[in-house]
Amino acid sequence: MTRWPLDSPRAPDAATRAAACNARAEHRFAQWLVRLYRIGRLRNMVQWLCLRLEGGPMLSATWRRILQDAHRVSIGRYSYGDILKPGLLPPGTVVGRYCSVGTELIVRRRNHPIERPFLHPFFYNSLLGLLKQDTVKADSDNPLTIGHDVWIADRVMILPGCQSIGNGAVIAAGAVVTRNVAPYAIVGGTPARKIKMRFGPERIAALEASRWWESSIADLIRTPPFTDIFGPDRESPP
């Protein structure tokens, strides 16, 4: 078991606090909240209640269940940000655990057909009434998968050419992502390109082998897989 340095920056009761938060993640009225969400005019209220009763956006298990059932979007434990807005992510999107997402995120899963003579959706979108079925792939045919512990900063746009964002990746503010993002890569720009890797191969291999994201925050604090999860190691006083 990893031993914490004497001057660790964590609060002495951090594990207890984390366990208390986890205990709030699913309220005893969860079933009723799921049912009430089916009533359109109550949806905003249900979202507010889920986050209020279950410890906020990082914790609410019921809100994640509603996103899965009603919107076909899977959001992992402790992930937060714009990804929790109903309807923002296309159906079929899968987001891992511990992800941090900023504001003004845009996700697109299909483009206008530039190879055709007409670009307008009248000529490919069946919802507009002229076609029996869509003539370009639906959003669900090109799902987006976001790994664990990914940081997506503000005003990022993810386009159809990107199908996956790897574990531990960072997408800089304002980036336009047109291709897959490798695990632990930092990307930015328009279009987004790799700036650098967060870690070397050995550190990445250790992170992947640990599968730390499968643990609760309380368990990570009690038995941390790495000594520097709260910051760089510091030598204990003599």
Secondary structure, DSSP 8 states (H G I E B T S, - for coil): -----TT-SS-TTHHHHHHHHHHTSS-TTHHHHHHHTTSGGGHHHHHHHHHHHTTSTTT-HHHHHHHHHHH--EE-TT-BSGGGSTTTS-TT-EE-SS-EE-SS-EE------TTSS--SGGGT-GGGSS-SS-SS--GGGS--EE-SS-EE-TT-EE-TT--EE-TT-EE-TT-EE-S-B-TTEEEETTTTEEEEESS-HHHHHHHHHHTGGGS-HHHHHHS-SSTTTTSS------
